[in-house]
Amino acid sequence: MTIKEASEWATNYLKKNVTTSNISYLIQYGRIKKIGDNGTVQVSRQDLINYYKSFNGKREVSWKDQLGNDLNWALSFDQYKEAETTKHVHRLHPYKGKFIPQLVEYFLDDHTDNFKTEIYFKKGDIILDPFSGSGTTMVQCCELGMYAIGIDVSAFNALIANCKVTKYNLINVQTEINRITKALKEFLFNSQTLEFEEKLLQALYEYNNKYFPIPEYKYLLRQGEIDEVQYGAEKEKEFLPVYNKLLKQYELKLRQKKSDTFLGKWYSQHIKEEIEFVFNEIKKIKNIDTKKIISVILSRTIRSCRATTHADLATLIEPVSATYYCAKHGKICKPLFSILKWWETYTRDTVKRIAQFDKLRTQTFQVCLTGDSKTINIFEELQKKNTAFAELARKQKTKGIFSSPPYVGLIDYHEQRILAKNRLHRRCPMPGK
């Protein structure tokens, strides 16, 4: 079948939408074999059947084995793609352990079904989320025409949550982004970093095309015809002289003199200098809402620019300063040498997401307070943030609580908090935690 025919067949077979991009992804990552060359690419129907049978329904069976057959699998929302569960402002910044917006919508909206037999909330109600995290409940309340009060022990989590529901002057946001991006490019103009990276990327492109052709290489891996560990290590070692030669030619300084701090250990010298430059430019912004959202963009950029491998983003085992075989992408990859690419990517993405949410939001209040939900005086703290909302809350009170519980047995919040100094994790201050 052609890719288009395959997407139509798979849509009918799985009873859910499968796009041509989904089929292309399966080919690119070696899940199914490509037949033919560019322009006449085809796939085998049997390959697709074998692939879908290999996982279709297995997640449901696995979880019911662990938790019992009375598990309501419909509430897993397994049918949603990642783009749907991270829609609009929900992906303004990474956050570990958040629940998906579809789950919040399910319980807050005005529908009923065999499981949800009654409606709990209506438009105009005030919802409390005492463990707000990155603000998923607040965002969905804004969509549904409800008010929301969030509480989180982390000031940065509260910043992210409030940034998601803020109504921005997008012209001002884009103007400041343009100003900072232009200044960053001027800052980099006399640097050899960008030219070095361009030459390195070209060398990697040629090398990877030769030794890790897509999708043939990944298909052979899945078939067990290549020993990935041995082959990857061999090709990584083989490319290192090319990398070192370029490094010497451009005289780049990778390591900082002091590495006793997180920034010192996990960021190269030139990356750190670029971060500090952008940070100082953000300080010049007069509009406080614009300053906050652009600060979140910088935080998201910083997170993506650590000196680590693509497979090690979550755990941070050891910093890298050279090219390496990347098991995640099945080729030789490189550490980052400038924040410019990610900064430009995330600024565009953020503006687009805010604009998408603007079309869905309602004229309601949502505020996340910083503090311990066990002891915080909600009305006093709300008064400091939004007087009108505080008056409404005193008069109307909250209709109910909707929050994300701890993921028992899946996430050790205490350990994650210790390990992830630069990442966003929420410690749930619930009884027994």
N, C-alpha and C positions, 0 to 999 in steps of 0.2 A: 504494500500500500504506500501511496505518497504520504507525506507528513500531514497534509490536510485530510486525506481519507482516514489516516490513523487517528487523528483527533476526533473525527466524527464517530468512528467505530468505538473508540474508548469512552466517549461521552455516553453512548448508548449502552455499552457493556457495564460501566460503573454506575450508571444512573446519576451522574453529576458532570458538570462542565469540565472538559479536558481540552485545553487550547493547543494550538500548533506549537506554542512556546514550551508547553509541558512536554510534548513529544520530543522537541529539539533538545530539551534538557536531558531527557533519558538517553538520547544519542550521545550528547556531549560528554556525559559522565559515565559512559560505558555500561549503562543499565541494559540497553538493547543494542544490537549490531546495526551499523549503517550499511546499506546496500546501495552501491552506485556512487557517483561523484556529485559535486556541487551542481545544483540546477536540476538534477534527476535523482535526488536522494529518495530512497525508499526504505521501508522497514518490514520485517516479517510479522504477520499477525500472530503467529505462534510464539514469537519472542515476547510480544506484548502480553499474551495470555499467561505465559510462564512468569513474567515479571509481576503482573498484578496478582496472580494466585499466590506468589511468594509472600505477600504481606497482607493482602486484602482480608480483613476480618481478624487477623491474628492479634492485633492490639486489643481488641475487645475481649477475645478469648483469654489472653494473658492477664488482663486486669481483673476479669471476673474470677479467674482461678485464684488470684491473690485476695480479692475483696468480697467475693460472693456473687452468686447469680442474680441477686436482687439489685445489683448496680444498674442505675439508669444510664445506659450508654448514650442516649440522646443528649445528655447534659455534658458529654465530653466535647461536643462540637467538633468532632474529629473531621467532619466534612469540609471545614473551612481551611482555606489556604492561609499561609503566613501573612500575605498582603492584606487579607481581610481582618485578621486578628491584631494587626498593627496599623490599622487604618488611621488616616489623617494625623492628629496630634499625639496619638498614642505612641508614636515612634520618634518623638522629639529628642529623646535621650534613652540609652539602654538602661534597663533596670532588672535586676535579678528577682525572680519569684513573683512577678505580677500575674494577676488573672486576666483572662481575655474579656474584652468589652461585651462580647455576645452573651456571656454568662450574666453580667450585670443587667444588660437589656432584658434578658429572659425574665428575671425576677422583678424588675422595676416597672416594666411596661404593663399595658392594660389587656393583655391577651390571657386566655385560659386554655388548658389542654387536659389530657388525662392525668398528668402529674401535678401541674399547677392548676388546682381546681378553683382558686379564688384570686381576686386582684387585691394586692396589698397596698399599693400606692397609686396616687393620681397626680396630675399636673398641679403644681403649686405647693406640693408637700415639701417639707424639709427633711433630708436624709443625712444621717450622721455616719461617717466612716472613721472610727477611732484608730485604725491602723492604715492610714491612707496610702502609704508607699508613694508611687508615682502618680496617683490621682485618677486612676481608672474610673472609680465610682463617680467622682466629681464631673469628669468629662461626659459620662453618659447621662448624668442628671441634667447637665446643660443641654444636651441633645433632646431629652425627653420633656423639657419644660419644668424641671424640678429644681429646688434649691438644695445646696449640699454644703455641709461643714466637714472638712477633713482634719484629722490630727495626726501628726507624725513626730517621732522623737528626733528625727534627723532634719536639721535646718535646710540641708541641700535637697532632700526629698521634697520638703515643703516648697522650696523654690521651683523645682521642676513641675510639681502639681499645679502651682499657681500660674506658672508660665503657660501651661497648657490651656487654661480657661480664660486667660487675659484677652481682652479685645484690643488689638494693636492698630496703630497708625502704620499700615504696611508701607506707605510711601516713605515715611521716616525710617522704618526698619531697613528698607532696601537702599535708601540713600546712605545710611551709616555703613551698611555692608559694603557698598561700592567704594566708599571712602577708605575703609580699612583694607579691603582687597587691593586697591590701587597702591596704598602705602606699603603693604607687604611685598608687592611685586617690585616696587622701587627699592625696598630694603634688600631684596634678593638680586637686584640687577647686577651688582658688582661681585656677587658670590659665584663661585664655580659649581655650587651644589647642583643647580638645575641642569647645567650642561653635563656634569658627571653622570647624573641620574639618567639623562636622555641616552648617553652612550652606553650605559650599563643595560638599560632596557632593550636597546637594539641588539646587544650581544646576547642577552638572555632569550630574546625572541628567536633569534637564529638557532641558538643551542637547543632550546626546548622544542622547536619545530623538528629538529633532527632526531633528538633522542626521546622526546615525550610527545609524539604526534597525537593530536586530538581528533576523533575519539578512540583511535585504534589502541593507544597505550592503555587507557582506562578499561577498555573492553578486555584486553589480554590480562590485566590485573584481576578483574572479576572472574575470569575463567581459570585463574591460577597458573597461567603460563609464564608469569614473571615473578621472581622473588623480589618483592618491592624493597625490603630492607637492604638487601645486598646491592641491588641495581641502583637504588637511590643514593646509597652511601658512595658507591663507585663514581657515579656521575657528579655528585656534589664535590668530591675531591678533585675530579678532573677539571671542573670549571673554576675552582678557586684561584689558580694562577692568572686567569683573565681578569677576575675581580681585583686581585691585589695589584696588578699592573695599572689598572685604571685608577685605583685608590692612590697609588704613588704618583701617577701623572698629575692628578688634580690636588694633591696634598691636603686631603680632607682630614679633619680632626674628628674622630668618632667618639672617643671616650672623654669624659670630663675628668678634671684633676681630682675632684672629690666625689666619691660615690657612696657616702654614708647616709644620704637621704634618698627618699623614693625618687625624686626628680633626678638626682645624681646618678642613680643606678639604672633606671629604666628609660632614660632619654639621652640621646647623643647630644654633644655640645651644640651643634648648629640647630637641632630641633628645639632645644631649650631656649636658645636665643630668639628663635622665631616666636615661640610661645610667649615669652616675655614682651616681645615687641607688640604683638596683637593685644595682649593684656593691657599694656599701657595705652594703646589706642582706644580700647573699650572704656577706659577711665574718662576719656574726653567726652563721651556721650552725655548729653544733658537730659534727654527723655528717659526717665527711670525705667519704664516698661521696656523700651527698646534696649536699654543697657542690660537688663536682666535676661531677655531672650537671646541676645548676642553672647552673653556670658555662658549660657547653656550650650550654644553652638560651639563655643571655644572648648568647653568641657568635653563635649562629644568628640571634637577633633583631637584633643589631647589623648583621650582614651584610645583612639585608633592609631596613634603615632608612637606607642611604646616600642622599645627595642626588643620585640619578641616575635616568635614564629606565629603564623596564622593559626596553627593548631593549639597554641598555648595562650590564647587571649584570655581565657577564663581563669587559669591557674597561676600563670607567671612563675615558671620554674627557674629559668636562667636567661639573662639578657643575651641577645645575639647582635653581632656587629659585622657579620659576613653573610654571603649568600648561602643557602641551605636547601636540601631537598624537602619539599613540603608535601606531606602525605595528604593534606586536605585538598590541594589543587593538583596533585600528581605531576609536579614539575619542579624545577629549581626556582625558588623565589628569593626575594631580597628584603632586607630591613628597609624602613623608611628613612629618607634623607632630607625631607622637607614636609612641612604641614600644608603647603599650598593646595595640593590636590584635594585632600580631605576637607580643608576649610571651604574651598569653592563648592565641593559636592554637597556638604552639609548646609551651607548657607542657602543654596538653591532649594534643597529638599525641605528645609524648615519653612521658608516662605511659601512654598507650594502647599505644604500641609496646613499651615495656618489659614491660607486662603480657602482650602477645602472645608475646614471646620467652620469658617465664618458663614458658609452657606447653610450649615446645619444647626448652629447654636441658637438658643432662645434668649430672651431678655430676662434672665434669672441670675441670682447671685450664687457663686461657689467660691469658698475660701478655705485654704488649708492653713491650720495653725500649727506652730512648732511647740511641742511639749509632750509630756507624758500623759497619755489619755486617762490614767488612773487619778491624776491629781489636778489637771489643768482646769482653770475657771473659764469655761467656754465663753460665757457672755462678756466677761471683762476683756478677754483677748480678742473677741470678735469686734468689740467696740473700737479697739485700736485700729483694726483693719478696714472695717466697713460699718459706719454708723447706721445707715439705713437697714442693712442686713441684721445688725444686732437688735434693732428695735423690732423688726419682723420676727426674729427668733424668740425674743422674750415674750412676744404676744402669742405667737402661733405654736411654739415648741416644736420639737422634732417628731416626725411621724413614726420613724423607725430607724433601725441600724442596719446597714449593709456593709460588710467588710470581708476581707480575705483572711481566712484562718491560717495558722501555721501549716506548712506542708510536712506533716508528721512522717519522719523516717526518710524523707527525700532531701531535705536541706537542713544542715546543722547551722543554724543562724549564728551561734556564738563563734564557731570556727570560721565561717565565712566572713564575719565582721573583722576578725583578727587578720585574716589573710588578704582581705581586699581593701586596703587603705585608699586606693585610688578608684575603687568602683562603688556603685550604688547598691547597697544592700539594706534591707529594713529588718531590724530586730523587733519581733512582735512582742510587745510588753503585755502578754496575756498571762493569766494564772498558770503557774507551773513552767513558764518559759523565762 
